[in-house]
Amino acid sequence: MRGWITALLSVIALPATACPEDQTLFLSCAMERGGKVLHVCSSEKDVSYSFGPKGGAPDLALTRPIGDGAEIVPWPGIGRTIWEAVRLRNNAVIYEVYVGFDKFDAVDDTKPDSRFGGVVVLQDGKGEIAHLKCRAGTVEYSF
């Protein structure tokens, strides 16, 4: 029993910087405020979300199957900004994680990094309860 608890605690305490073995990076960034990091990974089957202090155990970690608590929102293919999003449900709360870039600025070496990302927290019946943005220059994503 003690070995099982030790193994579980070591997994829970993993920093929010590595994707599970079967998943690839969707978004990783440092938040504008609070010293927290956001890390989201996905596979064809599920999405993992981790939010918490850099290098420490996450404040919140979720894994949801796609179609049963997680939804992928692809870029519609129009406009100047290329973006994607994932939505994860945790009871009455939805975490909508988005990432993207300005496609014109991305090819212009004189422009600053145009990548952006963040998470919008929505609660059933209340709408948006928080919008946390990634700090400029820290956004990593898979596309």
C-alpha positions, 0 to 999 in steps of 0.5 A: 500500500505504501509503495502505491501511495508513493507512486501516486504522489510522484505522478501528482507532483510532476511539474506541468511541463511534460506531456503524457507519453501518448499525447503531444503538446497543444499549448504551454505558456507562462501566465501574464500574472501570478507566476503560474504556467498552463500546459495542455496536451492532446491525443486522438482520444483525450486532452490533458490540462495542467495549471499551476506553479512553474516546476511544482505540482499543478493546482488543477490537472484534468484529463478528459476523453474527446467527446466526453468532457473534451472538445477540439475546436479547429481553426475555421480556415478564414481570417488573418489569425490562425487559432485553435482551441480545446474545451474541457469540462469539469462539472459546471466549469468549462476551461476553454484553452486557445492558441494562435498567431497572426499569419502575416506578422509570423512571416515578417522578421521585423514584427515581434512574436505574434503567438498568443494563448490563454484560457477562458473559464466559463461557469454554467449559468454565469458565463465567463468567470476568468480570462487568463492570458499567456505572457508574450514570448512564452507561448509554445504550441504544436502547429 
